[in-house]
Amino acid sequence: MKKVAEEHGTADLLVVFGLNQPTTLEIMARTFRDGDPSYAGALGGVALGLKSYHILELKQYIPPEVWEEQMAMNELEIEDALWAEIHGILKQSRGE
């Protein structure tokens, strides 16, 4: 992602996750926004400023037949409380 950001800039880039582990999502979203907090990875000290989304937030932009084939079962697996937590983490990460 760092290489893509360097080549194309960050204005039109975003990060899309499909993970359903809130803690992991929070760390990853923070990393792509502010840089690796552990300073151990390629993004250590590199703040890309990228906004992070969960794939479920982007459903309206994906053709229905593709969604049905690729994501419908995954969507059914996520419980409302977990989704609310994930959505809240990512919204907060984006400053919404």
NUKEBA-7801 format. One line per field, with one value per residue (C-alpha): residue number from 1; residue in three letters; y, z, x. Coordinates in nm, 3 decimals. Example, Ala and Ser with C-alpha at 12.3 -4.5 7.8 and 13.67 -1.06 7.14 Angstrom:
% NUKEBA-7801
num	1,2
residu	ALA,SER
v	-0.450,-0.106
w	0.780,0.714
u	1.230,1.367
//
This chain:
% NUKEBA-7801
num	1,2,3,4,5,6,7,8,9,10,11,12,13,14,15,16,17,18,19,20,21,22,23,24,25,26,27,28,29,30,31,32,33,34,35,36,37,38,39,40,41,42,43,44,45,46,47,48,49,50,51,52,53,54,55,56,57,58,59,60,61,62,63,64,65,66,67,68,69,70,71,72,73,74,75,76,77,78,79,80,81,82,83,84,85,86,87,88,89,90,91,92,93,94,95,96
residu	MET,LYS,LYS,VAL,ALA,GLU,GLU,HIS,GLY,THR,ALA,ASP,LEU,LEU,VAL,VAL,PHE,GLY,LEU,ASN,GLN,PRO,THR,THR,LEU,GLU,ILE,MET,ALA,ARG,THR,PHE,ARG,ASP,GLY,ASP,PRO,SER,TYR,ALA,GLY,ALA,LEU,GLY,GLY,VAL,ALA,LEU,GLY,LEU,LYS,SER,TYR,HIS,ILE,LEU,GLU,LEU,LYS,GLN,TYR,ILE,PRO,PRO,GLU,VAL,TRP,GLU,GLU,GLN,MET,ALA,MET,ASN,GLU,LEU,GLU,ILE,GLU,ASP,ALA,LEU,TRP,ALA,GLU,ILE,HIS,GLY,ILE,LEU,LYS,GLN,SER,ARG,GLY,GLU
v	0.000,0.232,0.179,0.242,0.560,0.682,0.613,0.745,0.967,0.909,1.138,0.860,0.562,0.383,0.059,-0.210,-0.480,-0.800,-0.891,-0.931,-0.895,-0.548,-0.519,-0.619,-0.380,-0.094,-0.152,-0.193,0.114,0.318,0.186,0.289,0.628,0.717,0.464,0.148,0.221,-0.041,0.108,-0.249,-0.268,-0.096,0.176,0.257,0.635,0.661,0.824,0.756,0.920,0.656,0.600,0.244,0.076,-0.268,-0.440,-0.442,-0.061,-0.070,-0.312,-0.047,-0.004,-0.373,-0.531,-0.746,-1.064,-1.024,-0.955,-1.259,-1.486,-1.350,-1.192,-1.302,-1.587,-1.372,-1.101,-1.350,-1.465,-1.129,-1.056,-0.713,-0.634,-0.728,-0.525,-0.223,-0.248,-0.284,-0.004,0.224,0.157,0.233,0.543,0.675,0.599,0.806,1.092,1.057
w	0.000,0.073,-0.278,-0.435,-0.227,-0.335,-0.701,-0.716,-0.413,-0.142,-0.253,-0.430,-0.221,0.053,0.243,0.232,0.498,0.518,0.867,1.149,1.444,1.595,1.768,1.455,1.242,1.480,1.472,1.095,1.029,1.261,1.083,0.738,0.873,1.114,1.046,1.227,1.601,1.677,1.424,1.325,0.982,0.648,0.766,1.084,1.109,0.771,0.800,0.476,0.599,0.432,0.526,0.604,0.526,0.580,0.266,0.414,0.408,0.031,-0.064,-0.259,-0.496,-0.582,-0.852,-0.685,-0.869,-0.758,-0.401,-0.398,-0.529,-0.322,-0.002,0.077,0.310,0.486,0.540,0.709,0.948,1.117,1.411,1.464,1.779,1.613,1.305,1.520,1.693,1.366,1.199,1.499,1.502,1.133,1.145,1.435,1.245,0.953,1.184,1.125
u	0.000,0.290,0.423,0.081,0.042,0.385,0.311,-0.046,-0.094,-0.352,-0.635,-0.825,-0.713,-0.901,-0.855,-1.124,-1.129,-1.329,-1.212,-1.459,-1.220,-1.273,-0.935,-0.744,-0.948,-0.882,-0.506,-0.499,-0.715,-0.493,-0.183,-0.305,-0.409,-0.126,0.150,0.255,0.230,0.495,0.740,0.822,0.660,0.692,0.453,0.648,0.641,0.463,0.122,-0.063,-0.383,-0.599,-0.961,-1.065,-1.397,-1.543,-1.669,-2.020,-2.019,-1.964,-2.241,-2.432,-2.136,-2.101,-2.318,-2.588,-2.489,-2.126,-2.234,-2.461,-2.186,-1.897,-2.032,-2.389,-2.291,-2.031,-2.289,-2.522,-2.249,-2.195,-2.421,-2.574,-2.374,-2.045,-2.134,-2.219,-1.882,-1.689,-1.881,-1.825,-1.450,-1.411,-1.633,-1.427,-1.108,-1.239,-1.335,-1.708
//
